[in-house]
Amino acid sequence: MRSTAARTTARVIGVIAILIGALWVGQGLGVLPGSAMSGVLFWFWVGAVLVLVGLALLFFSRRPVPPSA
């Protein structure tokens, strides 16, 4: 990512993805009861993948910008 706006957008989306993914992991494991998703293992896996996607966005948005030729 070259522009500051793209890096900032990727970081914001990454943090939101991590938070939502963590919520879904908690619901899928039954730690956060009170919804139709609670205790359904499918939501644990979806949340875990979303957390990984968020972490990847944060990682790639922090890589140094290569010098232009």
GISUL-V396861 format. One record per backbone hydrogen bond with DSSP energy under -1.0 kcal/mol. CO is the residue of the C=O (numbers start at 0). NH is the residue of the N-H. E is the energy in kcal/mol with one decimal. If there is no record, write none. Layout:
BEGIN
co = {CO:CO}
nh = {NH:NH}
e = {E:E}
END
This chain:
BEGIN
co = {2:3:4:5:6:7:8:9:10:11:12:13:14:15:16:17:18:19:20:21:22:23:24:25:25:26:34:36:39:40:41:42:43:44:45:46:47:48:49:50:51:52:53:54:55:56}
nh = {6:7:8:9:10:11:12:13:14:15:16:17:18:19:20:21:22:23:24:25:26:27:28:30:31:38:37:39:42:44:45:46:47:48:49:50:51:52:53:54:55:56:57:58:59:60}
e = {-1.9:-2.7:-2.5:-2.3:-2.2:-2.5:-2.6:-2.4:-2.4:-2.4:-2.6:-2.2:-2.4:-2.7:-2.7:-2.5:-2.0:-2.5:-2.4:-2.4:-2.3:-2.9:-2.1:-2.1:-1.4:-2.6:-1.1:-1.8:-1.5:-1.7:-2.2:-2.2:-2.4:-2.2:-2.2:-2.4:-2.0:-2.3:-2.4:-2.5:-2.3:-2.3:-2.2:-2.5:-2.8:-1.8}
END
